[in-house]
């Protein structure tokens, strides 16, 4: 029997390689049962913990796990638990896997598999790489490693584990699955794992993970219990889904004819800023900048201004692009930075509440922005992924009975995915429906 893959996703972008499954923005027992009983082999619980401090992330993860244990009572299928996080190694590791191991274990091993091939992230000879500007760059040499909340100094995965666990797990204790073993077969090695061993896995392409996933599933059938900390590409190998219902180049079919959309950009990473620059040059676009330096003191006035500009653009049949000012503010500590990020995202969701009800689609740029878009801006306890409109960019449909924006596609576009023209390409695929 195919197992149910239960994914705790620290932002809503982990579904970027799959389709036809539910994203849950709430985790009460009834909503979790909705996901468990759905026909899809996998489900996502959007915890948004990457936008929280470590203590809050642990508390949220613990609450989800406790409710899952109740929801799983009497569930008659095997299950696989995945902690989905960033393919550039940012996130609350080992906080979240520690909580999951304590609440849902015991496990024979937990695996770190951050490969995300659509985004140019892969692991080889133990080192995790990010493809940037035509070059494969060790992750610790990228801007992502300088993140003020989740920064790190090592992209050799055993040393990364030692760094993030503060030496609780030493680098030489980490079990490596080198590329040669992944391709030759690792079943016997998987069967030998015990006592929640920490494992890191090489994977250069999707075929590598497809093969490794087959052996993971086989080991699970033989009684092994594994926990995963992964990016999105492992889920492709585990779920084994058929092609998505409507291919990416035809997703305009989901847009009501003649209805323009809106783009909401919250992410501040360099790639997003480059993509935004290209998008603003496209025909039919109206830029609407949100000066975050006016928050929170001038929130009310700023909100009125942004909604007026957005509505005027929409009435002209054009697509407003609402984006936060690009100069990132400096903060005295992590807590202050996270709190300000919540204020900015909350402002953007207030804008969403004021969008014209004739919007044809929404493109949401940034992980935390997209999580808030689904859970707060659109207030959807569950949403179904229909597929990918661009490599790494998922599309969900709002429900038919949504009170304000029914039956429209919402693009979940991660901050650090795609080349400079990717955001403009997604816009072009949705505009001028009819």
Secondary structure, DSSP 8 states (H G I E B T S, - for coil): ---EEEEEESSTTTTTT--S-EEES--SHHHHHHHHTSSSSEEEEE--GGGS-HHHHHHHHHHHHHHHHHHTTT--S-EEEEEE--TTS-S-TTHHHHHHHHHH---SEEEEE--BGGGTEEEETTEEEEEETTEEEEGGGSGGGG-TTT--S--BHHHHHHHHTTTSS-GGGSEEE-HHHHHH--HHHHHT--TTEEEEE-BSSHHHHHHHHHHHHHHHHTT--EEEEE-SHHHHHHH-----SS-GGGGGGGS-TT---EEEE---SHHHHHHHHHHTTSTTEEEEEE-GGGTTTTHHHHHHHHHHHHHHHHHTT-EEEEEE-SS----SSHHHHHHHHHHHHHHHHHHHHTS-TT--EEEEESHHHHHHIIIIIS--SEEEEEEEEETTEEEEE--TT-SSSTT-EEEEE-TT-S-TTHHHHHHHHHSS--
